[in-house]
């Protein structure tokens, strides 16, 4: 009966935000969660930057998918786009 702690619907943490990022970008998050994730991105520059990267990644995949039917060329188009974003594709420095 002492649990009057309000449900914190305004904030999600970075881990949850990252977990749901792809769903968010896919528009598969429920409207409620989408609002919360959006709110988090507005205040968290780390997640905001990550979201921007993922969004461009998905856009690149989409564009390549539409432009190319051949899987090999699709993959190279995506890799190209990612490399333009500074992605190296490996953990080695
Ligand atoms: Zn965050």
PDB file of the backbone (N, CA, C, O) and the ligand in Angstrom, with CONECT records:
HET     ZN  A 101       1
ATOM      1  N   UNK A   1       0.826  -1.208   0.000  1.00  0.00           N
ATOM      2  CA  UNK A   1       0.000   0.000   0.000  1.00  0.00           C
ATOM      3  C   UNK A   1       0.864   1.263   0.000  1.00  0.00           C
ATOM      4  O   UNK A   1       0.361   2.375  -0.158  1.00  0.00           O
ATOM      5  N   UNK A   2       2.172   1.066   0.181  1.00  0.00           N
ATOM      6  CA  UNK A   2       3.051   2.232   0.215  1.00  0.00           C
ATOM      7  C   UNK A   2       3.611   2.572  -1.176  1.00  0.00           C
ATOM      8  O   UNK A   2       4.415   3.489  -1.341  1.00  0.00           O
ATOM      9  N   UNK A   3       3.160   1.805  -2.151  1.00  0.00           N
ATOM     10  CA  UNK A   3       3.757   2.022  -3.472  1.00  0.00           C
ATOM     11  C   UNK A   3       3.052   3.131  -4.235  1.00  0.00           C
ATOM     12  O   UNK A   3       2.313   2.882  -5.188  1.00  0.00           O
ATOM     13  N   UNK A   4       3.292   4.345  -3.801  1.00  0.00           N
ATOM     14  CA  UNK A   4       2.712   5.471  -4.534  1.00  0.00           C
ATOM     15  C   UNK A   4       3.733   6.074  -5.512  1.00  0.00           C
ATOM     16  O   UNK A   4       3.536   7.142  -6.091  1.00  0.00           O
ATOM     17  N   UNK A   5       4.814   5.338  -5.656  1.00  0.00           N
ATOM     18  CA  UNK A   5       5.830   5.781  -6.613  1.00  0.00           C
ATOM     19  C   UNK A   5       5.231   5.772  -8.025  1.00  0.00           C
ATOM     20  O   UNK A   5       4.876   4.722  -8.560  1.00  0.00           O
ATOM     21  N   UNK A   6       5.132   6.923  -8.588  1.00  0.00           N
ATOM     22  CA  UNK A   6       4.492   7.033  -9.904  1.00  0.00           C
ATOM     23  C   UNK A   6       5.290   6.263 -10.958  1.00  0.00           C
ATOM     24  O   UNK A   6       6.521   6.255 -10.944  1.00  0.00           O
ATOM     25  N   UNK A   7       4.584   5.637 -11.841  1.00  0.00           N
ATOM     26  CA  UNK A   7       5.251   4.973 -12.954  1.00  0.00           C
ATOM     27  C   UNK A   7       5.994   6.021 -13.764  1.00  0.00           C
ATOM     28  O   UNK A   7       5.422   7.004 -14.235  1.00  0.00           O
ATOM     29  N   UNK A   8       7.268   5.779 -13.905  1.00  0.00           N
ATOM     30  CA  UNK A   8       8.077   6.750 -14.611  1.00  0.00           C
ATOM     31  C   UNK A   8       7.940   6.537 -16.118  1.00  0.00           C
ATOM     32  O   UNK A   8       8.772   5.879 -16.743  1.00  0.00           O
ATOM     33  N   UNK A   9       6.905   7.092 -16.674  1.00  0.00           N
ATOM     34  CA  UNK A   9       6.641   6.847 -18.090  1.00  0.00           C
ATOM     35  C   UNK A   9       7.405   7.801 -18.993  1.00  0.00           C
ATOM     36  O   UNK A   9       7.422   7.640 -20.214  1.00  0.00           O
ATOM     37  N   UNK A  10       8.030   8.788 -18.388  1.00  0.00           N
ATOM     38  CA  UNK A  10       8.704   9.791 -19.214  1.00  0.00           C
ATOM     39  C   UNK A  10      10.121   9.406 -19.588  1.00  0.00           C
ATOM     40  O   UNK A  10      10.674   9.895 -20.573  1.00  0.00           O
ATOM     41  N   UNK A  11      10.702   8.521 -18.788  1.00  0.00           N
ATOM     42  CA  UNK A  11      12.104   8.240 -19.019  1.00  0.00           C
ATOM     43  C   UNK A  11      12.387   6.755 -19.201  1.00  0.00           C
ATOM     44  O   UNK A  11      11.891   5.912 -18.453  1.00  0.00           O
ATOM     45  N   UNK A  12      13.180   6.464 -20.194  1.00  0.00           N
ATOM     46  CA  UNK A  12      13.741   5.135 -20.316  1.00  0.00           C
ATOM     47  C   UNK A  12      15.251   5.305 -20.316  1.00  0.00           C
ATOM     48  O   UNK A  12      15.762   6.374 -20.651  1.00  0.00           O
ATOM     49  N   UNK A  13      15.957   4.264 -19.944  1.00  0.00           N
ATOM     50  CA  UNK A  13      17.407   4.423 -19.893  1.00  0.00           C
ATOM     51  C   UNK A  13      18.040   4.084 -21.243  1.00  0.00           C
ATOM     52  O   UNK A  13      17.378   3.628 -22.175  1.00  0.00           O
ATOM     53  N   UNK A  14      19.337   4.325 -21.304  1.00  0.00           N
ATOM     54  CA  UNK A  14      20.040   4.161 -22.575  1.00  0.00           C
ATOM     55  C   UNK A  14      19.952   2.723 -23.086  1.00  0.00           C
ATOM     56  O   UNK A  14      19.789   2.486 -24.283  1.00  0.00           O
ATOM     57  N   UNK A  15      20.064   1.770 -22.161  1.00  0.00           N
ATOM     58  CA  UNK A  15      20.039   0.374 -22.585  1.00  0.00           C
ATOM     59  C   UNK A  15      18.709   0.038 -23.257  1.00  0.00           C
ATOM     60  O   UNK A  15      18.674  -0.606 -24.306  1.00  0.00           O
ATOM     61  N   UNK A  16      17.610   0.487 -22.635  1.00  0.00           N
ATOM     62  CA  UNK A  16      16.298   0.214 -23.223  1.00  0.00           C
ATOM     63  C   UNK A  16      16.139   0.942 -24.547  1.00  0.00           C
ATOM     64  O   UNK A  16      15.560   0.423 -25.501  1.00  0.00           O
ATOM     65  N   UNK A  17      16.667   2.155 -24.579  1.00  0.00           N
ATOM     66  CA  UNK A  17      16.565   2.928 -25.818  1.00  0.00           C
ATOM     67  C   UNK A  17      17.277   2.215 -26.957  1.00  0.00           C
ATOM     68  O   UNK A  17      16.752   2.107 -28.065  1.00  0.00           O
ATOM     69  N   UNK A  18      18.489   1.728 -26.667  1.00  0.00           N
ATOM     70  CA  UNK A  18      19.259   1.057 -27.705  1.00  0.00           C
ATOM     71  C   UNK A  18      18.613  -0.258 -28.117  1.00  0.00           C
ATOM     72  O   UNK A  18      18.637  -0.647 -29.284  1.00  0.00           O
ATOM     73  N   UNK A  19      18.031  -0.938 -27.118  1.00  0.00           N
ATOM     74  CA  UNK A  19      17.365  -2.204 -27.389  1.00  0.00           C
ATOM     75  C   UNK A  19      16.220  -2.037 -28.388  1.00  0.00           C
ATOM     76  O   UNK A  19      15.937  -2.921 -29.197  1.00  0.00           O
ATOM     77  N   UNK A  20      15.584  -0.893 -28.304  1.00  0.00           N
ATOM     78  CA  UNK A  20      14.367  -0.687 -29.091  1.00  0.00           C
ATOM     79  C   UNK A  20      14.589   0.190 -30.305  1.00  0.00           C
ATOM     80  O   UNK A  20      13.651   0.533 -31.024  1.00  0.00           O
ATOM     81  N   UNK A  21      15.855   0.550 -30.523  1.00  0.00           N
ATOM     82  CA  UNK A  21      16.130   1.523 -31.568  1.00  0.00           C
ATOM     83  C   UNK A  21      15.656   1.058 -32.942  1.00  0.00           C
ATOM     84  O   UNK A  21      15.050   1.822 -33.693  1.00  0.00           O
ATOM     85  N   UNK A  22      15.940  -0.200 -33.257  1.00  0.00           N
ATOM     86  CA  UNK A  22      15.578  -0.676 -34.589  1.00  0.00           C
ATOM     87  C   UNK A  22      14.059  -0.741 -34.756  1.00  0.00           C
ATOM     88  O   UNK A  22      13.519  -0.400 -35.809  1.00  0.00           O
ATOM     89  N   UNK A  23      13.389  -1.182 -33.700  1.00  0.00           N
ATOM     90  CA  UNK A  23      11.924  -1.198 -33.761  1.00  0.00           C
ATOM     91  C   UNK A  23      11.382   0.207 -33.949  1.00  0.00           C
ATOM     92  O   UNK A  23      10.438   0.445 -34.702  1.00  0.00           O
ATOM     93  N   UNK A  24      12.021   1.136 -33.230  1.00  0.00           N
ATOM     94  CA  UNK A  24      11.623   2.532 -33.327  1.00  0.00           C
ATOM     95  C   UNK A  24      11.763   3.029 -34.761  1.00  0.00           C
ATOM     96  O   UNK A  24      10.848   3.641 -35.312  1.00  0.00           O
ATOM     97  N   UNK A  25      12.911   2.760 -35.351  1.00  0.00           N
ATOM     98  CA  UNK A  25      13.177   3.247 -36.699  1.00  0.00           C
ATOM     99  C   UNK A  25      12.298   2.536 -37.718  1.00  0.00           C
ATOM    100  O   UNK A  25      11.965   3.090 -38.766  1.00  0.00           O
ATOM    101  N   UNK A  26      11.929   1.305 -37.394  1.00  0.00           N
ATOM    102  CA  UNK A  26      11.043   0.560 -38.271  1.00  0.00           C
ATOM    103  C   UNK A  26       9.592   0.972 -38.113  1.00  0.00           C
ATOM    104  O   UNK A  26       8.724   0.566 -38.885  1.00  0.00           O
ATOM    105  N   UNK A  27       9.345   1.785 -37.099  1.00  0.00           N
ATOM    106  CA  UNK A  27       7.975   2.204 -36.832  1.00  0.00           C
ATOM    107  C   UNK A  27       7.161   1.092 -36.199  1.00  0.00           C
ATOM    108  O   UNK A  27       5.931   1.105 -36.259  1.00  0.00           O
ATOM    109  N   UNK A  28       7.848   0.120 -35.588  1.00  0.00           N
ATOM    110  CA  UNK A  28       7.150  -1.015 -35.010  1.00  0.00           C
ATOM    111  C   UNK A  28       6.960  -0.895 -33.509  1.00  0.00           C
ATOM    112  O   UNK A  28       6.376  -1.764 -32.861  1.00  0.00           O
ATOM    113  N   UNK A  29       7.463   0.193 -32.982  1.00  0.00           N
ATOM    114  CA  UNK A  29       7.275   0.448 -31.568  1.00  0.00           C
ATOM    115  C   UNK A  29       5.846   0.963 -31.381  1.00  0.00           C
ATOM    116  O   UNK A  29       5.325   1.670 -32.244  1.00  0.00           O
ATOM    117  N   UNK A  30       5.223   0.619 -30.281  1.00  0.00           N
ATOM    118  CA  UNK A  30       3.907   1.190 -30.022  1.00  0.00           C
ATOM    119  C   UNK A  30       4.036   2.689 -29.874  1.00  0.00           C
ATOM    120  O   UNK A  30       5.120   3.194 -29.583  1.00  0.00           O
ATOM    121  N   UNK A  31       2.940   3.409 -30.071  1.00  0.00           N
ATOM    122  CA  UNK A  31       2.984   4.871 -29.997  1.00  0.00           C
ATOM    123  C   UNK A  31       3.499   5.379 -28.652  1.00  0.00           C
ATOM    124  O   UNK A  31       4.197   6.390 -28.580  1.00  0.00           O
ATOM    125  N   UNK A  32       3.141   4.661 -27.593  1.00  0.00           N
ATOM    126  CA  UNK A  32       3.552   5.075 -26.258  1.00  0.00           C
ATOM    127  C   UNK A  32       5.070   4.989 -26.098  1.00  0.00           C
ATOM    128  O   UNK A  32       5.720   5.927 -25.637  1.00  0.00           O
ATOM    129  N   UNK A  33       5.611   3.846 -26.489  1.00  0.00           N
ATOM    130  CA  UNK A  33       7.055   3.655 -26.393  1.00  0.00           C
ATOM    131  C   UNK A  33       7.798   4.582 -27.342  1.00  0.00           C
ATOM    132  O   UNK A  33       8.891   5.061 -27.040  1.00  0.00           O
ATOM    133  N   UNK A  34       7.197   4.820 -28.473  1.00  0.00           N
ATOM    134  CA  UNK A  34       7.843   5.689 -29.447  1.00  0.00           C
ATOM    135  C   UNK A  34       8.017   7.090 -28.858  1.00  0.00           C
ATOM    136  O   UNK A  34       9.062   7.719 -29.017  1.00  0.00           O
ATOM    137  N   UNK A  35       6.991   7.555 -28.186  1.00  0.00           N
ATOM    138  CA  UNK A  35       7.062   8.868 -27.548  1.00  0.00           C
ATOM    139  C   UNK A  35       8.172   8.888 -26.510  1.00  0.00           C
ATOM    140  O   UNK A  35       8.934   9.850 -26.422  1.00  0.00           O
ATOM    141  N   UNK A  36       8.258   7.824 -25.727  1.00  0.00           N
ATOM    142  CA  UNK A  36       9.273   7.775 -24.679  1.00  0.00           C
ATOM    143  C   UNK A  36      10.677   7.710 -25.264  1.00  0.00           C
ATOM    144  O   UNK A  36      11.604   8.354 -24.773  1.00  0.00           O
ATOM    145  N   UNK A  37      10.813   6.929 -26.309  1.00  0.00           N
ATOM    146  CA  UNK A  37      12.123   6.812 -26.934  1.00  0.00           C
ATOM    147  C   UNK A  37      12.533   8.140 -27.564  1.00  0.00           C
ATOM    148  O   UNK A  37      13.679   8.578 -27.455  1.00  0.00           O
ATOM    149  N   UNK A  38      11.569   8.762 -28.223  1.00  0.00           N
ATOM    150  CA  UNK A  38      11.832  10.064 -28.829  1.00  0.00           C
ATOM    151  C   UNK A  38      12.268  11.070 -27.762  1.00  0.00           C
ATOM    152  O   UNK A  38      13.195  11.855 -27.959  1.00  0.00           O
ATOM    153  N   UNK A  39      11.565  11.017 -26.624  1.00  0.00           N
ATOM    154  CA  UNK A  39      11.901  11.935 -25.533  1.00  0.00           C
ATOM    155  C   UNK A  39      13.316  11.668 -25.041  1.00  0.00           C
ATOM    156  O   UNK A  39      14.053  12.600 -24.719  1.00  0.00           O
ATOM    157  N   UNK A  40      13.691  10.408 -24.983  1.00  0.00           N
ATOM    158  CA  UNK A  40      15.038  10.079 -24.534  1.00  0.00           C
ATOM    159  C   UNK A  40      16.077  10.619 -25.522  1.00  0.00           C
ATOM    160  O   UNK A  40      17.096  11.183 -25.122  1.00  0.00           O
ATOM    161  N   UNK A  41      15.809  10.441 -26.789  1.00  0.00           N
ATOM    162  CA  UNK A  41      16.759  10.895 -27.802  1.00  0.00           C
ATOM    163  C   UNK A  41      16.951  12.406 -27.729  1.00  0.00           C
ATOM    164  O   UNK A  41      18.019  12.927 -28.051  1.00  0.00           O
ATOM    165  N   UNK A  42      15.910  13.093 -27.307  1.00  0.00           N
ATOM    166  CA  UNK A  42      16.007  14.550 -27.226  1.00  0.00           C
ATOM    167  C   UNK A  42      16.950  15.009 -26.118  1.00  0.00           C
ATOM    168  O   UNK A  42      17.544  16.085 -26.189  1.00  0.00           O
ATOM    169  N   UNK A  43      17.071  14.175 -25.099  1.00  0.00           N
ATOM    170  CA  UNK A  43      17.910  14.593 -23.973  1.00  0.00           C
ATOM    171  C   UNK A  43      19.236  13.846 -23.902  1.00  0.00           C
ATOM    172  O   UNK A  43      20.109  14.204 -23.112  1.00  0.00           O
ATOM    173  N   UNK A  44      19.390  12.816 -24.717  1.00  0.00           N
ATOM    174  CA  UNK A  44      20.597  12.002 -24.625  1.00  0.00           C
ATOM    175  C   UNK A  44      21.354  12.060 -25.947  1.00  0.00           C
ATOM    176  O   UNK A  44      20.948  11.455 -26.940  1.00  0.00           O
ATOM    177  N   UNK A  45      22.451  12.791 -25.941  1.00  0.00           N
ATOM    178  CA  UNK A  45      23.179  12.984 -27.195  1.00  0.00           C
ATOM    179  C   UNK A  45      23.815  11.679 -27.668  1.00  0.00           C
ATOM    180  O   UNK A  45      23.968  11.454 -28.869  1.00  0.00           O
ATOM    181  N   UNK A  46      24.183  10.824 -26.717  1.00  0.00           N
ATOM    182  CA  UNK A  46      24.772   9.548 -27.113  1.00  0.00           C
ATOM    183  C   UNK A  46      23.780   8.728 -27.949  1.00  0.00           C
ATOM    184  O   UNK A  46      24.095   8.279 -29.051  1.00  0.00           O
ATOM    185  N   UNK A  47      22.591   8.547 -27.403  1.00  0.00           N
ATOM    186  CA  UNK A  47      21.580   7.760 -28.102  1.00  0.00           C
ATOM    187  C   UNK A  47      21.110   8.475 -29.367  1.00  0.00           C
ATOM    188  O   UNK A  47      20.790   7.843 -30.373  1.00  0.00           O
ATOM    189  N   UNK A  48      21.076   9.794 -29.295  1.00  0.00           N
ATOM    190  CA  UNK A  48      20.655  10.557 -30.465  1.00  0.00           C
ATOM    191  C   UNK A  48      21.615  10.313 -31.627  1.00  0.00           C
ATOM    192  O   UNK A  48      21.201  10.102 -32.767  1.00  0.00           O
ATOM    193  N   UNK A  49      22.915  10.349 -31.303  1.00  0.00           N
ATOM    194  CA  UNK A  49      23.910  10.094 -32.336  1.00  0.00           C
ATOM    195  C   UNK A  49      23.779   8.687 -32.887  1.00  0.00           C
ATOM    196  O   UNK A  49      23.891   8.461 -34.092  1.00  0.00           O
ATOM    197  N   UNK A  50      23.539   7.746 -31.986  1.00  0.00           N
ATOM    198  CA  UNK A  50      23.388   6.355 -32.390  1.00  0.00           C
ATOM    199  C   UNK A  50      22.162   6.190 -33.280  1.00  0.00           C
ATOM    200  O   UNK A  50      22.197   5.478 -34.284  1.00  0.00           O
ATOM    201  N   UNK A  51      21.098   6.845 -32.902  1.00  0.00           N
ATOM    202  CA  UNK A  51      19.860   6.756 -33.679  1.00  0.00           C
ATOM    203  C   UNK A  51      20.063   7.325 -35.075  1.00  0.00           C
ATOM    204  O   UNK A  51      19.562   6.785 -36.062  1.00  0.00           O
ATOM    205  N   UNK A  52      20.809   8.426 -35.141  1.00  0.00           N
ATOM    206  CA  UNK A  52      21.086   9.025 -36.439  1.00  0.00           C
ATOM    207  C   UNK A  52      21.853   8.068 -37.325  1.00  0.00           C
ATOM    208  O   UNK A  52      21.586   7.949 -38.520  1.00  0.00           O
ATOM    209  N   UNK A  53      22.819   7.382 -36.711  1.00  0.00           N
ATOM    210  CA  UNK A  53      23.608   6.428 -37.479  1.00  0.00           C
ATOM    211  C   UNK A  53      22.735   5.274 -37.963  1.00  0.00           C
ATOM    212  O   UNK A  53      22.794   4.888 -39.130  1.00  0.00           O
ATOM    213  N   UNK A  54      21.928   4.728 -37.060  1.00  0.00           N
ATOM    214  CA  UNK A  54      21.072   3.592 -37.420  1.00  0.00           C
ATOM    215  C   UNK A  54      20.064   3.997 -38.495  1.00  0.00           C
ATOM    216  O   UNK A  54      19.742   3.219 -39.393  1.00  0.00           O
ATOM    217  N   UNK A  55      19.588   5.197 -38.384  1.00  0.00           N
ATOM    218  CA  UNK A  55      18.602   5.666 -39.367  1.00  0.00           C
ATOM    219  C   UNK A  55      19.242   5.740 -40.744  1.00  0.00           C
ATOM    220  O   UNK A  55      18.647   5.327 -41.740  1.00  0.00           O
ATOM    221  N   UNK A  56      20.465   6.273 -40.793  1.00  0.00           N
ATOM    222  CA  UNK A  56      21.141   6.347 -42.085  1.00  0.00           C
ATOM    223  C   UNK A  56      21.484   4.953 -42.594  1.00  0.00           C
ATOM    224  O   UNK A  56      21.465   4.695 -43.797  1.00  0.00           O
ATOM    225  N   UNK A  57      21.798   4.058 -41.659  1.00  0.00           N
ATOM    226  CA  UNK A  57      22.071   2.670 -42.026  1.00  0.00           C
ATOM    227  C   UNK A  57      20.835   2.051 -42.693  1.00  0.00           C
ATOM    228  O   UNK A  57      20.929   1.450 -43.763  1.00  0.00           O
ATOM    229  N   UNK A  58      19.687   2.207 -42.046  1.00  0.00           N
ATOM    230  CA  UNK A  58      18.459   1.641 -42.592  1.00  0.00           C
ATOM    231  C   UNK A  58      18.103   2.291 -43.926  1.00  0.00           C
ATOM    232  O   UNK A  58      17.637   1.627 -44.852  1.00  0.00           O
ATOM    233  N   UNK A  59      18.330   3.592 -44.006  1.00  0.00           N
ATOM    234  CA  UNK A  59      18.046   4.307 -45.252  1.00  0.00           C
ATOM    235  C   UNK A  59      18.933   3.781 -46.367  1.00  0.00           C
ATOM    236  O   UNK A  59      18.497   3.632 -47.509  1.00  0.00           O
ATOM    237  N   UNK A  60      20.192   3.501 -46.018  1.00  0.00           N
ATOM    238  CA  UNK A  60      21.125   2.986 -47.014  1.00  0.00           C
ATOM    239  C   UNK A  60      20.698   1.598 -47.477  1.00  0.00           C
ATOM    240  O   UNK A  60      20.752   1.283 -48.666  1.00  0.00           O
ATOM    241  N   UNK A  61      20.277   0.778 -46.527  1.00  0.00           N
ATOM    242  CA  UNK A  61      19.801  -0.566 -46.869  1.00  0.00           C
ATOM    243  C   UNK A  61      18.587  -0.472 -47.784  1.00  0.00           C
ATOM    244  O   UNK A  61      18.484  -1.176 -48.788  1.00  0.00           O
ATOM    245  N   UNK A  62      17.682   0.407 -47.414  1.00  0.00           N
ATOM    246  CA  UNK A  62      16.453   0.582 -48.185  1.00  0.00           C
ATOM    247  C   UNK A  62      16.753   1.071 -49.599  1.00  0.00           C
ATOM    248  O   UNK A  62      16.226   0.543 -50.579  1.00  0.00           O
ATOM    249  N   UNK A  63      17.594   2.070 -49.684  1.00  0.00           N
ATOM    250  CA  UNK A  63      17.932   2.644 -50.985  1.00  0.00           C
ATOM    251  C   UNK A  63      18.603   1.600 -51.862  1.00  0.00           C
ATOM    252  O   UNK A  63      18.298   1.468 -53.047  1.00  0.00           O
ATOM    253  N   UNK A  64      19.523   0.860 -51.254  1.00  0.00           N
ATOM    254  CA  UNK A  64      20.245  -0.155 -52.008  1.00  0.00           C
ATOM    255  C   UNK A  64      19.291  -1.256 -52.448  1.00  0.00           C
ATOM    256  O   UNK A  64      19.402  -1.785 -53.554  1.00  0.00           O
ATOM    257  N   UNK A  65      18.359  -1.591 -51.576  1.00  0.00           N
ATOM    258  CA  UNK A  65      17.403  -2.653 -51.881  1.00  0.00           C
ATOM    259  C   UNK A  65      16.519  -2.248 -53.057  1.00  0.00           C
ATOM    260  O   UNK A  65      16.182  -3.062 -53.916  1.00  0.00           O
ATOM    261  N   UNK A  66      16.161  -0.995 -53.070  1.00  0.00           N
ATOM    262  CA  UNK A  66      15.309  -0.517 -54.147  1.00  0.00           C
ATOM    263  C   UNK A  66      16.077  -0.391 -55.456  1.00  0.00           C
ATOM    264  O   UNK A  66      15.539  -0.631 -56.537  1.00  0.00           O
ATOM    265  N   UNK A  67      17.331  -0.014 -55.338  1.00  0.00           N
ATOM    266  CA  UNK A  67      18.118   0.246 -56.544  1.00  0.00           C
ATOM    267  C   UNK A  67      18.657  -1.042 -57.149  1.00  0.00           C
ATOM    268  O   UNK A  67      18.817  -1.150 -58.365  1.00  0.00           O
ATOM    269  N   UNK A  68      18.930  -2.000 -56.303  1.00  0.00           N
ATOM    270  CA  UNK A  68      19.616  -3.201 -56.786  1.00  0.00           C
ATOM    271  C   UNK A  68      18.820  -4.455 -56.442  1.00  0.00           C
ATOM    272  O   UNK A  68      18.221  -4.552 -55.371  1.00  0.00           O
ATOM    273  N   UNK A  69      18.824  -5.374 -57.329  1.00  0.00           N
ATOM    274  CA  UNK A  69      18.189  -6.655 -57.044  1.00  0.00           C
ATOM    275  C   UNK A  69      19.225  -7.721 -56.730  1.00  0.00           C
ATOM    276  O   UNK A  69      18.913  -8.736 -56.106  1.00  0.00           O
ATOM    277  N   UNK A  70      20.426  -7.495 -57.151  1.00  0.00           N
ATOM    278  CA  UNK A  70      21.491  -8.478 -56.964  1.00  0.00           C
ATOM    279  C   UNK A  70      22.078  -8.376 -55.554  1.00  0.00           C
ATOM    280  O   UNK A  70      22.582  -7.322 -55.165  1.00  0.00           O
ATOM    281  N   UNK A  71      22.012  -9.468 -54.792  1.00  0.00           N
ATOM    282  CA  UNK A  71      22.456  -9.445 -53.391  1.00  0.00           C
ATOM    283  C   UNK A  71      23.897  -8.984 -53.218  1.00  0.00           C
ATOM    284  O   UNK A  71      24.205  -8.253 -52.277  1.00  0.00           O
ATOM    285  N   UNK A  72      24.775  -9.402 -54.113  1.00  0.00           N
ATOM    286  CA  UNK A  72      26.180  -9.010 -53.974  1.00  0.00           C
ATOM    287  C   UNK A  72      26.346  -7.504 -54.108  1.00  0.00           C
ATOM    288  O   UNK A  72      27.076  -6.868 -53.347  1.00  0.00           O
ATOM    289  N   UNK A  73      25.658  -6.960 -55.083  1.00  0.00           N
ATOM    290  CA  UNK A  73      25.764  -5.514 -55.276  1.00  0.00           C
ATOM    291  C   UNK A  73      25.065  -4.780 -54.156  1.00  0.00           C
ATOM    292  O   UNK A  73      25.502  -3.709 -53.735  1.00  0.00           O
ATOM    293  N   UNK A  74      23.989  -5.350 -53.677  1.00  0.00           N
ATOM    294  CA  UNK A  74      23.299  -4.755 -52.532  1.00  0.00           C
ATOM    295  C   UNK A  74      24.247  -4.636 -51.354  1.00  0.00           C
ATOM    296  O   UNK A  74      24.339  -3.594 -50.706  1.00  0.00           O
ATOM    297  N   UNK A  75      24.952  -5.733 -51.093  1.00  0.00           N
ATOM    298  CA  UNK A  75      25.842  -5.740 -49.941  1.00  0.00           C
ATOM    299  C   UNK A  75      26.949  -4.695 -50.099  1.00  0.00           C
ATOM    300  O   UNK A  75      27.288  -3.983 -49.154  1.00  0.00           O
ATOM    301  N   UNK A  76      27.494  -4.619 -51.286  1.00  0.00           N
ATOM    302  CA  UNK A  76      28.584  -3.659 -51.467  1.00  0.00           C
ATOM    303  C   UNK A  76      28.065  -2.225 -51.391  1.00  0.00           C
ATOM    304  O   UNK A  76      28.768  -1.328 -50.925  1.00  0.00           O
ATOM    305  N   UNK A  77      26.839  -2.016 -51.847  1.00  0.00           N
ATOM    306  CA  UNK A  77      26.265  -0.664 -51.726  1.00  0.00           C
ATOM    307  C   UNK A  77      26.090  -0.283 -50.262  1.00  0.00           C
ATOM    308  O   UNK A  77      26.378   0.842 -49.855  1.00  0.00           O
ATOM    309  N   UNK A  78      25.614  -1.245 -49.483  1.00  0.00           N
ATOM    310  CA  UNK A  78      25.418  -0.974 -48.062  1.00  0.00           C
ATOM    311  C   UNK A  78      26.756  -0.716 -47.385  1.00  0.00           C
ATOM    312  O   UNK A  78      26.896   0.220 -46.598  1.00  0.00           O
ATOM    313  N   UNK A  79      27.734  -1.555 -47.698  1.00  0.00           N
ATOM    314  CA  UNK A  79      29.057  -1.376 -47.095  1.00  0.00           C
ATOM    315  C   UNK A  79      29.657  -0.022 -47.480  1.00  0.00           C
ATOM    316  O   UNK A  79      30.262   0.670 -46.661  1.00  0.00           O
ATOM    317  N   UNK A  80      29.470   0.320 -48.725  1.00  0.00           N
ATOM    318  CA  UNK A  80      29.944   1.619 -49.185  1.00  0.00           C
ATOM    319  C   UNK A  80      29.329   2.751 -48.380  1.00  0.00           C
ATOM    320  O   UNK A  80      30.020   3.660 -47.919  1.00  0.00           O
ATOM    321  N   UNK A  81      28.032   2.675 -48.225  1.00  0.00           N
ATOM    322  CA  UNK A  81      27.318   3.708 -47.487  1.00  0.00           C
ATOM    323  C   UNK A  81      27.803   3.766 -46.050  1.00  0.00           C
ATOM    324  O   UNK A  81      27.977   4.846 -45.486  1.00  0.00           O
ATOM    325  N   UNK A  82      28.017   2.600 -45.463  1.00  0.00           N
ATOM    326  CA  UNK A  82      28.479   2.559 -44.080  1.00  0.00           C
ATOM    327  C   UNK A  82      29.890   3.126 -43.957  1.00  0.00           C
ATOM    328  O   UNK A  82      30.208   3.847 -43.011  1.00  0.00           O
ATOM    329  N   UNK A  83      30.710   2.792 -44.912  1.00  0.00           N
ATOM    330  CA  UNK A  83      32.085   3.286 -44.858  1.00  0.00           C
ATOM    331  C   UNK A  83      32.121   4.798 -45.010  1.00  0.00           C
ATOM    332  O   UNK A  83      32.979   5.468 -44.436  1.00  0.00           O
ATOM    333  N   UNK A  84      31.200   5.324 -45.775  1.00  0.00           N
ATOM    334  CA  UNK A  84      31.107   6.782 -45.879  1.00  0.00           C
ATOM    335  C   UNK A  84      30.776   7.392 -44.524  1.00  0.00           C
ATOM    336  O   UNK A  84      31.125   8.538 -44.241  1.00  0.00           O
ATOM    337  N   UNK A  85      30.096   6.607 -43.692  1.00  0.00           N
ATOM    338  CA  UNK A  85      29.743   7.091 -42.358  1.00  0.00           C
ATOM    339  C   UNK A  85      30.864   6.866 -41.366  1.00  0.00           C
ATOM    340  O   UNK A  85      30.741   7.226 -40.196  1.00  0.00           O
ATOM    341  N   UNK A  86      31.947   6.280 -41.816  1.00  0.00           N
ATOM    342  CA  UNK A  86      33.077   6.079 -40.929  1.00  0.00           C
ATOM    343  C   UNK A  86      33.105   4.714 -40.258  1.00  0.00           C
ATOM    344  O   UNK A  86      33.872   4.474 -39.325  1.00  0.00           O
ATOM    345  N   UNK A  87      32.253   3.829 -40.753  1.00  0.00           N
ATOM    346  CA  UNK A  87      32.234   2.484 -40.201  1.00  0.00           C
ATOM    347  C   UNK A  87      33.324   1.652 -40.852  1.00  0.00           C
ATOM    348  O   UNK A  87      33.453   1.647 -42.076  1.00  0.00           O
ATOM    349  N   UNK A  88      34.120   0.939 -40.036  1.00  0.00           N
ATOM    350  CA  UNK A  88      35.242   0.201 -40.611  1.00  0.00           C
ATOM    351  C   UNK A  88      34.914  -1.269 -40.814  1.00  0.00           C
ATOM    352  O   UNK A  88      35.590  -1.961 -41.575  1.00  0.00           O
ATOM    353  N   UNK A  89      33.874  -1.748 -40.133  1.00  0.00           N
ATOM    354  CA  UNK A  89      33.481  -3.125 -40.337  1.00  0.00           C
ATOM    355  C   UNK A  89      34.267  -4.118 -39.522  1.00  0.00           C
ATOM    356  O   UNK A  89      34.065  -5.323 -39.668  1.00  0.00           O
ATOM    357  N   UNK A  90      35.148  -3.658 -38.677  1.00  0.00           N
ATOM    358  CA  UNK A  90      35.889  -4.575 -37.827  1.00  0.00           C
ATOM    359  C   UNK A  90      36.250  -3.896 -36.523  1.00  0.00           C
ATOM    360  O   UNK A  90      36.165  -2.674 -36.396  1.00  0.00           O
ATOM    361  N   UNK A  91      36.654  -4.701 -35.558  1.00  0.00           N
ATOM    362  CA  UNK A  91      37.013  -4.160 -34.259  1.00  0.00           C
ATOM    363  C   UNK A  91      38.479  -3.770 -34.191  1.00  0.00           C
ATOM    364  O   UNK A  91      38.916  -3.131 -33.234  1.00  0.00           O
ATOM    365  N   UNK A  92      39.231  -4.153 -35.204  1.00  0.00           N
ATOM    366  CA  UNK A  92      40.654  -3.815 -35.177  1.00  0.00           C
ATOM    367  C   UNK A  92      40.840  -2.329 -35.450  1.00  0.00           C
ATOM    368  O   UNK A  92      40.209  -1.762 -36.343  1.00  0.00           O
ATOM    369  N   UNK A  93      41.701  -1.719 -34.680  1.00  0.00           N
ATOM    370  CA  UNK A  93      41.898  -0.284 -34.811  1.00  0.00           C
ATOM    371  C   UNK A  93      42.593   0.139 -36.114  1.00  0.00           C
ATOM    372  O   UNK A  93      42.815   1.329 -36.338  1.00  0.00           O
TER     373      UNK A  93
HETATM  374 ZN    ZN A 101      20.674   7.411 -23.952  1.00  0.00          ZN
END
